[in-house]
Amino acid sequence: MASLRTTLRGLGVSRRAVFLRGITSNTCRAFSTGLSPPSKGFVYEQHGPPDQVLRMVELPPVPVKENDVCVKMLAAPINPSDINRIEGVYPIRPQVPAVGGSEGVGEVHAVGSAVKSLSVGDRVIACPTTFGTWQTYVVKEESVWHKVSKNVPIEYAATVTVNPMTALRMMEDFVELNPGDAIVQNGSSSMVGQCIVQLARIRGVQSINLIRERPGSEELKEKLKKLGANEVFTENQLEIKNVKSLLNNIQEPALGFNCVGGNAASLVQKFLRQGGTMVTYGGMAKKPITVSTSSFIFKDLSLRGFWLQKWMNTEKAQDCRAMADQLLSFVEQGELKYEMELVPFIEFDTALNYALGKSGSRPKQVLTF
Amino acid sequence: MASLRTTLRGLGVSRRAVFLRGITSNTCRAFSTGLSPPSKGFVYEQHGPPDQVLRMVELPPVPVKENDVCVKMLAAPINPSDINRIEGVYPIRPQVPAVGGSEGVGEVHAVGSAVKSLSVGDRVIACPTTFGTWQTYVVKEESVWHKVSKNVPIEYAATVTVNPMTALRMMEDFVELNPGDAIVQNGSSSMVGQCIVQLARIRGVQSINLIRERPGSEELKEKLKKLGANEVFTENQLEIKNVKSLLNNIQEPALGFNCVGGNAASLVQKFLRQGGTMVTYGGMAKKPITVSTSSFIFKDLSLRGFWLQKWMNTEKAQDCRAMADQLLSFVEQGELKYEMELVPFIEFDTALNYALGKSGSRPKQVLTF
């Protein structure tokens, strides 16, 4: 793979821009049917803090081979896993140098001669996720792309494959939930959290939702309740011995989700019923999970973890396109929504800083091209 | 149920001895076929520290009804769960006043007129466990008792139903182990720990065993190795980054057992392979279990608990007699052994103090009658 060599100026952005050859996953093959347009992408040559190692790069045209599809990107989010990949702390990550980003939506710009399922103008998402979506044109094999409806707002198509899918899988894969059952979660205002609230509501499952105490938490409670949350508590409200006394007509939950750690994870355990399961999928507080011996022995709790990336590497991942379709149809029907902030691609720095939490908590940052 | 009323002196023991009516689980019924001999038992009227609330009591004869079997006890252990029941901190416990103890072996002294499966002179164990084995004569329904071979030393028959059975179930119920696989455990010198070492050896499963650093730990290592332990480490030896570098030709374990908590539980997790399961069945260090977020997400660990008492209340408990037979046949064949200290019933105080850890770590205390 070529290394970054040539510095260019004058891209209208403040970053150092460089030409880069061979940065996409496509190396030259025999039967190219044309070239992609030149592309602009956010590239890192080495692992480190994203605001230090990412650079806007002009990427030269690459061959669109017979099985390839060239997609003009429309929108791509900045996910925590993208940040962690750039930092080098995520177990599955591309080799450097690499273009950032892993999910997104675009429009088919050109197709290779052997491509059958997609045509120019189709709207497509990378499903399962792929690497390198933070660029204006992405060339990948036909099999990477999944056609989606144009009736769905691009920011939802751009974001369906990571967070909503995590929520959907976690609702399915650990405990059989029936209407009237309940779940409990912390970090409920996260994008996965918002999806869990709504997927629960759609299934007739009740949700108990924990959020941090912070300015605006009353408004956040109302927002989550509008999405279908049955109960929303700030963690401070739960500094009592018997949290379950707060549940009115809600069943003790059999399933809990933890994306915070520390005390917030202990609170989820407190709500769980005998024999319940807590699934950890994030660690926003950067604190470990603590469990009492009696929670395991007498309360028979199970503690598990979920990682979508690993799921995507199993045979079950063949379901992911049907899952994306289902989730996007919920969006189309107005049954599933979540907060996002759309930021033009050329204002990447702003979106990145928001995604890095430099201005406190912000909704999901979605780059638009 | 009658309360303790009358104080008697002169039983040859230092404790206050009292008559107690109706303390066994057998209340008067219509068709008694005789009376048991008077019995002596260790009784608690209220929950509290066992060395303060237990009293030697003379129990009057009780009816041996048509379905009852009167057993002259031969041996009964003092288990941690017995201590916790007396303290009132164990979730499943008899109503007070109660005779202590929950497992043991005896000889059939008399049978009710409808008893078919047992005869005077048979050696029997309470299987599943029952309450009130710390007394010289126990009258319980026929269905409580399970006939065992007289070729097995009484101390093994007396102790097979709690600790070895915990070890056996935990080896069966969580992860499918095949010859060549490995397990890891802490608290390896406990009675369950010794059984796990040997049940692993019998199945061709390798065992990695952690023990506390303390005087005599080198001798303990040798003892465990003689039982079949493949590796034994003191916790201090494992204060290195990559504990797995210590494993020679042993597979990364898929299953771990924790009866300690705190750092010793973290060490078990460190040894486990991707996707491994840690089962907690005790908390000797009285410290919680701590788990990193990444252990759940990226390493995909599952954390579970095991409680034999709960298992005994499921339909699976019908297997427990076959399990006891299997375990006792291992004992008979010399394949299963563990350390115990036999103490005459009249020296109950001594055994209790040892069981309470007042003289440091001691082998399992088994009362002999």
Contacts between the chains, C-beta under 8 A, distances in Angstrom:
chain1	res1	chain2	res2	distance
A	91	B	298	5.1
A	261	B	293	5.3
A	279	B	296	8.0
A	280	B	293	5.9
A	280	B	296	3.9
A	280	B	297	6.4
A	281	B	297	6.4
A	282	B	293	7.0
A	282	B	297	7.5
A	283	B	292	7.8
A	283	B	293	3.0
A	283	B	294	7.4
A	283	B	297	7.7
A	288	B	290	4.9
A	288	B	291	6.0
A	288	B	292	5.1
A	288	B	293	6.9
A	289	B	290	7.2
A	289	B	291	4.8
A	289	B	292	7.7
A	289	B	293	6.8
A	289	B	296	7.3
A	290	B	288	4.9
A	290	B	289	7.2
A	290	B	290	5.4
A	290	B	291	7.9
A	291	B	288	5.9
A	291	B	289	4.8
A	291	B	290	7.9
A	291	B	291	7.1
A	291	B	303	6.9
A	292	B	283	7.8
A	292	B	288	5.1
A	292	B	289	7.7
A	293	B	261	5.4
A	293	B	280	5.9
A	293	B	282	7.0
A	293	B	283	3.0
A	293	B	288	6.9
A	293	B	289	6.8
A	294	B	283	7.4
A	295	B	305	7.3
A	296	B	279	8.0
A	296	B	280	3.9
A	296	B	289	7.3
A	296	B	303	6.9
A	296	B	304	6.7
A	296	B	305	2.8
A	296	B	306	8.0
A	297	B	280	6.4
A	297	B	281	6.4
A	297	B	282	7.5
A	297	B	283	7.7
A	297	B	305	4.7
A	297	B	306	7.1
A	297	B	307	4.7
A	298	B	91	5.1
A	298	B	305	7.9
A	298	B	307	6.3
A	299	B	305	7.6
A	300	B	305	5.6
A	300	B	307	7.0
A	300	B	310	6.7
A	301	B	305	6.8
A	302	B	302	6.6
A	302	B	303	7.1
A	302	B	304	5.3
A	303	B	291	6.9
A	303	B	296	6.9
A	303	B	302	7.1
A	303	B	303	4.1
A	303	B	304	7.9
A	304	B	296	6.7
A	304	B	302	5.3
A	304	B	303	7.8
A	305	B	295	7.3
A	305	B	296	2.8
A	305	B	297	4.7
A	305	B	298	7.9
A	305	B	299	7.6
A	305	B	300	5.6
A	305	B	301	6.8
A	306	B	296	8.0
A	306	B	297	7.1
A	307	B	297	4.7
A	307	B	298	6.4
A	307	B	300	7.0
A	310	B	300	6.7
